[in-house]
Amino acid sequence: MSTDILLQTQGLALAYGAFRAVDGVDLSIRRGAIHTVIGPNGAGKTSLFHCLTGERRPSAGRILLADRDITQQPAHGRVKLGMARSFQVTSLFQELSVRENLRLAAQGCDGWRALNFWQRLNKRREHLDRADEILERLGLSSRAEVDAGELSHGQQRILEVGMAICPRPRLLLLDEPTSGMGIDDIPSMTSLIGELGKDHSILLIEHNMSIVMSISDTITVMNRGQILVEGEPDVVRNDARVRDAYLGEAA
């Protein structure tokens, strides 16, 4: 694998009986890149994510993270190796403060040691400092002591991304981060992803084509479990198959 490639799949497949949700996908994610996967419903995007994050075991093929074969690694093992993800459905501790959600995410980076209630006070301080650092980056410092459940849906989505970056992952996977967000909140998420791309390699699934075209370094278009087209935004935008099938003539 090239030193420029952080994550790579080779002939990746996921089959349910005769149906191949992912069908021989060769994907390469460059270090420091924002790489977006698009395609219609049923194209295999989420199934691909499940394979990459360890929620599904591939039927065939390999997954390499920084030259290490992680195909058989469980999800928690991949987190330890520097992979983090957010989900389509927001998952927060609704009755805890925004700051406490982030502190717990930072504490979780310690693995089983996070359950040690006799930790040094300075260890808790480290977690709180990390939470405050992320709060500022998310633009949520003024909402630090508000219960997460009281945030707008858009702010909750942003908070969830913040929790995902608490472990300082090498690779951040975002599954439709703007899903359900109001039009006023989408620019904040778009800006956040762009900023995070300076420090992390990012792989995301996204339906909002204006976002995809504005922040992506590389776009992979999937259809029926396979890669249809891949390239820079202009290449994808100008591909006749993509324009007809996904973007429409107005893209």
Secondary structure by P-SEA (a helix, b strand, c coil): ccccccbbbcbbbbbccccccccbbbbbbccccbbbbbbccccaaaaaaaaaacccccccccccccccccccccaaaaaaabbbbccccccccccccaaaaaaaaaaaccccccccccccaaaaaaaaaaaaaaaaaaccccccccccccccaaaaaaaaaaaaacccccbbbbccccccccccaaaaaaaaaaaaccccbbbbbbccaaaaaccccbbbbbccccccccccaaaaaacaaaaaccccccc
